[in-house]
């Protein structure tokens, strides 16, 4: 195999900084696992014989990098180095035990129970220490706990088993699954921030649907997102073939299938890969929105004349989604994204109620959804595809998809055009029409913008005339 330093150049930089430092420093865990799998890596973990925090401070100065204290009691710190647009992280932790072998026996899963002396690593194949058949499990794609106390030592490992499974495509072995089910209640002791990041690792993977379904069956998902349990067993009437919760999971599956199709539009892929907030992509947040889009249905379920209705569930869902976002300590941008997606997920469907929706209706959708117009259209497509009850027809589903594709084209076409010059501004309302700033400004400017976009007015004078008419009315 190619040497570690050649595969991961940041290790060479780190190793040179270690040149005159005493004590053993072992590269451990994920980087070595990824080395065997031929995967890229920019996050490196090290087990240090002693003094990991002091060593981290010294290396951060030498590398001209940032130092972050992670856990003073456990002797754990992080070095963050930025170089040529890339970000490398080096986490250093004191040995858990009196030897590196004892340390490896206290790790989470066998596929991470690997170590090599970074000072000894050369351009040749490194000498790698392993415990309990680590390399065999990497080769066979198996996630297996190192010991029965793995989850008691760190409850977050309950989720990490699934995030690793989702990211690597590995299977969790039977004995480990039994222990996860037995210890599932422990997850509530893990820090919310750590829980959130494991969930987003799952959402970022191409296997979110199957992993979330498995986490639900194992009793983990309802413990970290208790709000979802209201959707269990809520039947939806003739247009649906699944209850609210299973339908929501199916929407996640449809989103993944839709965005993983061969030849999928490159513009949409780039759009979905954009970071919204907290280091999380639009694609991952859209899957979260799919999971929550109907969470308001149980609260709004009504029976009328033999029909089941959920009027206003998008607004009830928006309020519950706000609680979920706050519980997971998401950023304000992420919370707004989820709230908007849940509140507006029905809008493309309303447009599809017409054979050809009016330009005014399309304009208002684009205006109200803003940067998320394309994402909400994708969510609506996935939602409709997961609606396969006896009252749903193939013709309606195809027409709905056609309208959503039109919205996608409109969104990306608008990105390629120069922004339209506004005919009227707030200054015009003050200086020309002698108005004082008020809520009326927004109403006037919005109606003028809409008329301009629809080609009903073309000049500033026409815009002022419309503004005067709005005032008069």
N, C-alpha and C positions, 0 to 999 in steps of 0.2 A: 504493500500500500504506500501511497505518497505520504511524506512526512507531515506531521501536524502543523509545523510552521509554514510549510508551503500551502497547505489547505486553508489555514486560518492565519494570515499575516499579522493580525493584531497580537497574537500570542508571541510573535518574535519581538515586537515592541515591548510588551510586558516583560518578557524574559530578560531583555537587555537592561531594563530598569531594575531588575532583581539582582544584577551582577554581584554586588558586594554585600548583599543582605544575608544574614545567617538564618539557620533553621530550615526545616523542610517545608516546601510549598508544593502542594499536590493539586494538579488540575483534576477536577472530579465531575461526574454527572453528565448533564445534557450535551456538552460539547463533544465528549468522547462518544456518546451514543450517536450523535449526528455525524461524527467522523466516520463511524462504521457504516452509516446509512447513506453517506455521500450527500448530506444536506448542508446548506449554508448555516452559519452561526455567527452571531455578533454579541452574545451574552455568555460570559465565561464564569464558572464557579471554581473557587479554590478553597481547599482545606489547609489550614496553616497550623503547624505544630504548636505554636503559641504566639500571642501578641498580634493577632490579626488586625486589630483596630490601629495600633501604632504603626504597623507596617503599611496599612492602607493610606494613612496620612502622609507617610514618607513617599510612597509611590505616586500618590496624587500630585505632590509637589514636583517630583521628577518628570512626570508625564504631562505637567501643566494641564491637569484635569480637575474635575470637581470631586470633592469628597462628600459622601453622605453616610451618616451614622444610622444604621438600620436597627441594631439591637445591642445595646451596651452590655446587657446581662449575658447574652449568648456569644458576645465577642464577634459581632458581625457588622461589616461596613461595605460600602459600595464606592467604586471609582467609575466616573462617567467621563469618557474621552470622546470629543468630537474631532473628526478629521475628514476633510474633503467631502463634506455633506453626509458622512456616515457617523453613527453613534455606537460606540462600543461600551459595554458595561462589564466590569470585573468585580465580582462579589467575593469577599474574603471572610472566612469564618474559622474560628478556632476549632481544632479537632474535637469531636464529640467522643471522648474516650481517651485512652492513653496511647493509642496507635492508630494509624490510618486504616488498618483492617477493622478495628472496633468502630471507627467512624463510618465505614462503608456498611457495616451491619446495622447501623441505626438510620440508614437512609430509607427513602420511601419505597421505591420499586427496584427490582433487580436491574432493569435496563438503565438505571442511573447509578448503580453501585459499581462504578469503575473509577480508577485513579491512575495517574502517572505523574512522576516527578517532573515538573515543568523546567527545573534547572538542568535536568539530565536529558530532556527531550532534545533531539538533534534533527538533522535533515534525514536521518535514517528512520526506520520504522520504530516508534516509541515502545518501550516496555510498559505494558498496561496491566495493572493489578485489578482483579475482579473477584466478586464473591457470589455464591449461589447461582452459578450458571448465567451470569449477566449477558455474555456475548451470545449464548445459545438462545436466550429469550429475544434478543434483538433480531437475530436471524429468523426466528420463527414468528416474530410479530406478536409477542405475548407480554401483557402487563401483569406482573405478579409482585405482590407485596414482599418486602424483604423478610419481615417477621410479623407475627400476629398483633404486636403492639404498635404497628406502623401508624394507625389512624388515631390511637389514643395519644401518641407522642405529638402528633400534629393533625388535628381534624381537617385542615384544608386539603390534606391528601385524598380525602373522600372525593372531592371535586376534581383534584388533579388527575386521578385515574381516568376520568372521563375526558378531560381536556387533552390529555396525552393520546387517548384512544381516537379522539376526533382529529387531532392534528397529524398523527402518524398513521392512522388507519389500522392500528393494532387492536387485538381483542383482549379484554380483561378476563383472566383465567377464573375458573369456577370457584376455587377456594377464596380468592380475593373478593369475588362478587358476594359470596356468603358473608364475609367479614364486613363488607361495605354495608350490606343490608342490616347487619347486627348493630353496627356502630353509627348508622345514619343520623341518629339524634344528636351526635356530638358536633355536627357541622355548625350548629347555632353558636358554638363557642369561638368560631373563627372570626377574625376581623372582617367587617363588611367590605373594606377596600380590597382585601385579598380575594374574598368570595367573588366580588364583581369582576375582577380580572380573569379569574378562571372561567366564569360564565362567558365572558367576551372572547376568550380563546376558543371556546366551543362555537360561538356565533360566527367567528372569523373563518372557521374551517369549512370545507365543502361538505361536511357530514353533520351539520347542526341538527337536522331533523331526526336522524336515527339516534344521535347522542342524547338530545333533549328527551326523546321518547323513553330511552333507557334510563336516564336520570329520574324521570317521573315514576317509572315502574319500581325503581329501587328506593323510592321515598325520599330522594334528595331534593328534587326541584321544588316540591311544595314547602320544604323547610326553609329554602333560601328565598323563595318568592311565594309566600303564603296566599297572596291575593288571587292566584290562578285557580285555587281550589273551588271558587264560586262557579267556575265554568263546568266542573265535572258533572256529567249526567244530565245537562240541560238540553232537552230536545228542541228542535227548531222548526218543525213543521214540514210541509210538502216540498219546499225548495231545497231542503238539505237532506243528506243521507247520513250525516254524522252529528253527534252532540257538539255543543259549542267548543269544548276543549279539544276533542279529536279533530274537529274542523280547523281550529287554529293551528294545530301541529301540521295538518295537511297543507295549510297555506305556506308554512315555512318550507315544506318539501317542494311545493310548486315553485316557490321563489328560487330555490336552489337549482331545480331542473331548468327553469327558464333562463337563468343567468349562466348556466354551464353548458348550454347547447353549443355544438360546434359552429363556428362562424358567427358567434354572438357579436352584435354590434360593438366595435371597439370604442366608440364614443361613450356608450353606456357603461362599459367596463371601467373606463377611466373615471367616469362620474361616480360609480359605486365605490371605487378605491379611494376617493377623497376622504380626508380626515375631517370629521365634524367637530369633535371635541374629545378631550380626555385620551387622545391617542387612538380613538375608535373610528372605524370607517363607516361610511354611509351604508355599505352592504350589511355590516354586522348590526347596525342600529335598525335597519329595515327589517331584518329577521326578528329582532326584538319587538318591533311594531307589529309584525305579523302575529307574533305570539299573544299580543295584548289587544289587537284591533277590535275584538268582540267581547272584551272583558266587561263591558257595560250591559250586555244582553240579559244576564240573570236579573239585574235590578229593574229592567224595563219590560220584562216579559209579561204579556197580557194575552188573554183569550177573548176573542170577540167574533161572534157569529161563526163559530167553528174554525176560526183562523188564529194562528199564533202570530203576534206582532211584537216588535221590539222598537217602537218609535222612540227616537231620541237616544238610542244606545250609544251613538258615537260621542255624544256630549257627556253621558255618564261614564263612558270609557275613558274620555280625556281626563276626568277628575281622578279616576282610580290610577291611571297611568302616571299622573303627577305624583301620587303617593309611592308608587313602585320606584320611580326615578329618584325620589328623595331618599327612600329607604336604601337604595343601592349607592347613594352619594354620587350620582352622575353629575356632570357639569351642567350649567344652565343651558348651554347650546344643545347638549344631548337631550335634556328634558324637553326643551321647546320642540326639537325635532320629533320626538316620540308623541308629544301631545298633538302636534299639527297632523302627523300621519294618521293617528287614531281618529281625530275629529273629522278629517277630510277623506277617509278611505272610501266613503260612499259616493263622493262627487263624480268620479268618472262613470259610475253606474247610472247616475241621474242623466248624464249626457247621453248614455247609450239607450235611454228610453225613447230617443228620437232617431228616426232613420238617418237624419242629417242634422246634428245640433246647430243652433244658430251661432253666428260669429260672436254675438254678444255673450252667449253662454260660455263659449270656449275662452273668450278674452277674460271673462270674470274668473274662470277656473285658473287660468295661467297667472292672473294678477294675485289671486288669493293664496295660491300655493307657492308662488315665488320660486326659489331655488329647488324646492322639493317637488315641483310639478311632475318630473319624470319618475322620481321614486314612488310617489303616491300612485301614479298610473301603473307602475310595475306591481305594486302591492294589490291594486284593484284587479289586475289580470290574474294574479295568483289566487286571490280570494274567489273570483268567479269560477276559476278552474276547479276549486275545491267545493263547489256548490253543485252537487249532482243528484238532487232528489228527483222524484217522479214528476214534479211540476216544472223542472228546468229542462229547456230544450237545447239541442245542439245549435240550432240557428241563433238563439239568444246569446249563447256563449261565444259563438264566432263573431257576432256583431259587436258584442262588448269588447272582445279582443281587438277588433278593427278600430274602434273608437280610441282605445288605449294606445294603440300604435300610432294613431294620428296625433295624439297628445305628445307622445315621445318625439315625433318628428317636429312638431311645432316648437317644442322646448329647445331642441338642439339647433333648429334653424334660427331661432331667436338669438342664440348664443353667437352665431356666426355673423349676425347683422350688427351694424353700428347702432348704438342706443338712439332712440328717437328723441329729437330735440323737443323739449316741452314748450307748448305754446303759451302757457300761463304759469306763473309762479306766485308764491305767497306775497312777494314784493309788489306784484301787479295788483293784487287784491287790496293791498294797503295804499299804494300810491295812486292807482288809477280809479279804483272803485271806492276808496276812502273807508275801507272796512277795518275794524279792529280785530286782531287775532282772536280766534275762537274755534270751537269744534266745527263750525260751519265751513271753515277753510278746507278741511279734509273732504267734506262732502262735495264742495264745488270743484276742487282740483281733481277728485276722483272721477266725477261725471265728465269733466272736460277731457281728461286723459282717455276715458273710454270712447267718447265721441271722436276724438282724434284718431285713435287706433282703428276704429271702424270706418274711417274715411268720411264721417259726416261733417267734420269741420277741418279746414286746412290752414287757416291763417289766424294770426293773433286777434284781429278784429272779430272774426267769427267766434273765437274762444271767449272774448270779453262779452260779446252779445249773448252767448249761452250762459255765462256767469250771471249776467243781469237777469236773464229769464228765470234762472234757478232761484235768485233772490226774490224776484217778484212772486213766483209760485209758492 
